[in-house]
Amino acid sequence: MADPGTENGSDALARLASVRGLNSAEDVVMQWDSNSSDHARQSKIWEGLQHESDAYLEAVDEIQTALESLTVGGNNQKELTRAQNLCQLAMTRLEEELRHLLLTCSEPIDPEWLVDNCSRAGSFNSRRLDDAEGGNDFDADVNDDVDAGVDGEVDAAERPDDEEQREDKPFSRPVGNVNPVLDFIPPATVLDLTNIVKRMIIGGYERECVQVYASIRKNVLEETLTLLGVEKLSIDEVGRMKWEDLEVKISKWNQRMKVCVRALLASEKHLCESVFANAPVSVACSCFNELGKGPMMQLLSFGEAVAISRRSPEKLFKILDMYETIRDLLPDIKDTFCGEACAPLRADVEAILARLGECAKRTFGEFEIAIQRDGSRIPVPGGGVHPLTKYVMNYIKFMCDYSDTMKLLFDEKEYDLDDEGGNESSREGSFRDGSLRDSPRYSSRSNDGERGGSTELSTLGTQTIWVTKVLLSNLEEKSKLYRDLSLTYLFLMNNIHYIVQKVKTTEVRAVVGDDWVRKNTSQVRQYASSYQRAAWGKILSCLRDEGIHTGGGFSSGVSKPVLKERFKSFNAAFEEVQKAQTSWVIQDDQLRDELRIAISDKILPAYRSFLGRYGHYMETQRHPERYIKYTSEHVEEFLNNLFEIHSPSLSSRDLRRRSSHHGSSHHGEASGRTLCSSSDEAIIMYSAV
């Protein structure tokens, strides 16, 4: 056991050393007391020579040591009070120096520089900077220096005093192909800040330290966001915005969101952790939450405003872009805003992500309703592809570019538009006959009637097939606008063929399945056959042998009056076809050629055979041109030019004259506006939609 007398002597010596140290520390602290001189009031310690700031930190450490010693001893209240007063003076000065250092080196980041550094750093991924592989030695050196500064063991000789080490412009340290570490404050200044923060926290000024740091860095973040073009928009402002303007802002938001989360905020977090490296983890977390929460919510509030704004079909793809942006950034956000203090913000992010996902599903529902409600009553000239068909299929094609996201959204919860108030009535009308109730909308299987098999479909697949059903139902109603039944069939053939081709040549096929393709390809063939019967059946009936022979048999005589009537009927029917079908169109080259061949294979052999058998009877009559108006070559020429926009019209007066004006008449076409465009054609948003 130690001798009590010896122990008391040791305590006395310790207290004596503390008093001596306090005396020397007092000289330094009072030298920089703002009330002591104009020099102290007008100058800053960390703007002077390196040894001055080192001396001040040593003085603060001496005061803290004296406080601990005097508090334990408890016998010298006068010296304890003096130490406490000096500590308060020193903390006030350190707070002033901390504020000045932060204001001096904290400037908004140049947006072009920021984006350029992010681009050069490589792909943005969700890995943390500290855990990234391929970190360079420079990272380790800086971290070691900061740690050493926190412990107060930095040799003044190891810290250069030249101004180049304190340059204001930040720089980037890319780590492999991951997010860039952006040094907003030069490492030497970070070291100074770390040393100051350490002493303030030890001195009981943690709250003041956090307030100063958070307020200044928060202002810098907000100013940088402004320079990046991130606006503070209210929900009402977003709701009133024209879609064209909002679309541009969403595109910019997606880019800025990635830059801010993966570079700006992540680097700000890195800086905060470095400055508060010697404090408890909760202090750095709370500080960063205080300074980063506002800017982060400013970014997210725009996403929330878009999610709750009025839904319309054209917004779907931009909403999906926003959803994917937040979804992809969610691991980064959780990593950057970690800890208990940031839990409310993380919950807000997930809530906004869920709102955007729900908004995307409901917007897709608005798309279906828009198709149902399209009641345009102006038929497309020539039975061509309806603008609504192009709009819907291009919409579906673009949607399938987001198929993984859409599958995820639809599979989260079975989605039924009947849940939305007031929508059930909108389903009625074209649905009243129940013709659409056989849709796979409420089933996960697509049945193949011919093979008796079935293919499992995703919920997105059933939704997409349902939309094509709604479109086909609308097209069937529009086909009734044509007075000519054959044009009705041509219109349906053209539109369904367009739908099938869009599916076959895009990612939509993988969504709806091959069964759907086979079924609807068969439907195209059926409408093509129906068109041929309706358009050319009358002409073929004129070329039959029945009723021409007087005895009823082929070897008997020919009834010339009947034969004359047949030729007249053929001429009249053919001229009727010419007049009607000159302006009819098939836009798909392959379909047009196939249908021409099918028609020619029926009409030309029949007409040539009829002319061969009975033409010579008419040649002996007066005015034979009244009966044989068209040679087989003339008929063939007309058939070869069917369905062109400017097809020839063979008149009885001038077989060689082309009346192209029939094909160029589009005065009845409904007006539309371009919603968006693809690589091959514009998507037309029909005005009624």
Buried (B, 14 or more C-beta within 10 A) or exposed (E): EEEEEEEEEEBEEBBEBBBEBBEEBBEBBBBBBBEEEEEBEEEBBBEEEBEBBBBBBBBBBBBBBBBEBBEEBEEBEEBBEBBBEBBBBBBBBBBBBBBBBBEBBBBBBBBEBBBEBBEEBBEBEBBBBEEBEEBEEEBEEBBEBBBBBBEBEBEEEEBEEEEEEBEEEBBBBBBBBBBBBBBBBBBBBBBBBBBBBBBBBBBEBBEBBBBBBBEBBBBBBBBBBBBBEBBEBEBEEBBEBEBEEBBEBBEBBBBBBBBBBBBBBBBBBBBBBBBBBBBEEEBBBBBBBBBBBBBBBBBBBBBBBBBBBEBBBBBBBBBBBBBBBBBBBBEBBBBBBBBEBBEEBBEBBBEBBBBBBBBBBBBBBBBBBBBBEBEBEEBBBBBBBBBBBBBBBBBBBBBBEBBEBBBBBBEEEEBEBEEEEEBEEBBEEBBEEEEBEEBBBEEEBBBBEEEEEBBEBBBBBBBBBBBBBBBBBBBBBBBEBBEBBBBBBBBBBBBBBBBBBBBEEBBBBEBBBBBBBBBBBEBBEBBBEBBBEBBBEBBBEBBEEEEBBEEEEEEEEBBBEEBBBBBBBBBBBBBBBBEBBBBBBBBBEEBBEBBBEBBBEBBBEBBBEBBEBBBEBBEEEEEBEBBBBBBBEBBBBBBBBBBBBBBBBBBEEEBEEBBBEBBEEEEEBBEBEEBBEEEEEBBBBBEBB
